[in-house]
Each structure stands twice: as C-alpha cells, then as structure tokens.
Amino acid sequence: MTRFFTTLTVTLCLGATATLAISNSSQTPSPSPEARLAADGAFRDGLYLGKLTAQNGQPSRPGIGRWSNEQDRSMFMAGYQRGYSGSLNSSEGARPIE
C-alpha cells in the first residue's frame, strides 16, 4: 500500500511540473514598439544617417534607394526623419542666446 501512495505522489508531482512548464513557456512578452524599431536595420540606418546629416548642417535628402522593398524604405524614412529632427532640436537647445 505504501508503494502505491509513493508511486501516485511521484506521478502527480511530475504531472504538475510538466503542466506548469508547458504553461509558462507559451507566454512570451511582446516587444515594445521602441524595441522593434531598435531591432530594425533600416530604421537604425536612417536614424544614424539623419543625425549625421543634421550635425553636418546639410539639407534633409534621405537616400531611400539603398533599400530594396517598401517596408525597409518606410522604416528608413521614419528613422531618418527622427534622427534629423531630433538632432536639429538638440543642437538648437545647445546654441548660446545672442
């Protein structure tokens, strides 16, 4: 009789452990929109080139031709615009008042 209860207890514990392991692995948190942008190569490229263009005082002329599909081109443009305008805004705040 003792052997039966021991086997039953071990079986129930293994079953509960397996159930908990399966239920926890299916719940993956979705990345935030900022994290998705940071992981996108076209967006990061546009962000870098936009900042660089603004810091050099050049007019905004994004070169979207370097990306082959529309999704990448739109992500590049979004990054470029954010980098260009963000760099201009930060440099305006750093200028001395005349």
Summary of the structure (lengths in Angstrom):
residues: 98
radius of gyration: 26.9
end to end distance: 93.6
largest distance: 93.6
contacts: 232
relative contact order: 0.13
helix: 76%
strand: 0%
